[in-house]
Amino acid sequence: MKVHPSKAIADTVKLLKGNSSKWINSHQMVPAKFEWQRGYGAFSVSESMSESVKRYIENQEEHHRRQTFQDEYLAFRKKHHVKFDPRYVFDDEHVA
């Protein structure tokens, strides 16, 4: 998704999580109440890499048969020296 540089990522994620939770719950897409976890990860990609990223996403299901999302995510953060608060990585607590 594209986010204008003047928009805060946190505000965009808040809107995305709130609106998607309401939609999923109002359409009863899951058997229990749907809630997002508290944390999130957001990474920017240059326009020149957008096609490569698109292909990766299209093949993500196949890729995750060999490496879990959790393992890939943690390796990505380590490789690129991305600091994070471990309290919010794959937590089991949710927000509406």
TAZI-V189606 format. One record per pair of residues at least 12 apart in sequence whose ideal C-beta (glycine too) atoms are under 10 Angstrom apart, sorted by the first residue. I is the first residue (numbers start at 1). J is the second residue. D is the distance in Angstrom with one decimal. If there is no record, write none. Layout:
I|J|D / I|J|D
This chain:
1|16|8.2 / 1|42|9.9 / 2|47|9.4 / 2|50|9.3 / 3|16|10.0 / 3|42|8.5 / 3|44|8.7 / 5|44|9.7 / 9|40|8.6 / 9|42|4.8 / 9|43|9.8 / 9|44|8.9 / 10|40|8.7 / 10|42|8.7 / 12|42|8.2 / 13|36|9.1 / 13|39|9.7 / 13|40|5.1 / 13|41|9.7 / 13|42|6.7 / 14|40|9.5 / 14|95|9.8 / 16|36|9.0 / 16|40|8.9 / 17|35|9.1 / 17|36|4.5 / 17|37|9.3 / 17|38|9.7 / 17|40|7.7 / 17|95|7.3 / 17|96|8.7 / 18|36|8.8 / 18|95|9.2 / 18|96|7.9 / 20|34|8.4 / 20|36|7.8 / 21|33|8.8 / 21|34|5.8 / 21|35|6.6 / 21|36|6.2 / 21|94|9.4 / 21|95|8.4 / 21|96|5.8 / 22|34|9.4 / 22|96|8.7 / 24|36|9.7 / 25|96|8.4 / 33|94|8.9 / 33|96|7.7 / 34|94|8.6 / 34|96|8.6 / 35|93|9.0 / 35|94|3.4 / 35|95|6.0 / 35|96|5.4 / 36|94|6.2 / 36|95|5.8 / 36|96|7.9 / 37|88|7.7 / 37|89|9.3 / 37|90|7.5 / 37|91|5.3 / 37|92|7.6 / 37|93|6.8 / 37|94|5.7 / 37|95|7.4 / 38|87|8.5 / 38|88|5.8 / 38|91|6.0 / 38|92|10.0 / 38|93|5.9 / 38|94|7.4 / 38|95|5.5 / 39|84|8.4 / 39|85|7.5 / 39|86|9.8 / 39|87|7.8 / 39|88|2.9 / 39|89|6.5 / 39|90|8.3 / 39|91|6.3 / 39|93|9.4 / 39|95|9.7 / 40|88|8.0 / 41|73|6.9 / 41|76|8.9 / 41|77|7.9 / 41|82|8.2 / 41|84|7.7 / 41|88|9.1 / 41|89|8.3 / 43|76|8.1 / 43|77|9.4 / 43|80|8.3 / 43|82|7.9 / 60|72|9.4 / 69|90|9.2 / 70|89|8.5 / 70|90|5.9 / 73|89|7.9 / 73|90|8.2 / 74|89|7.6 / 74|90|8.9 / 77|89|8.5
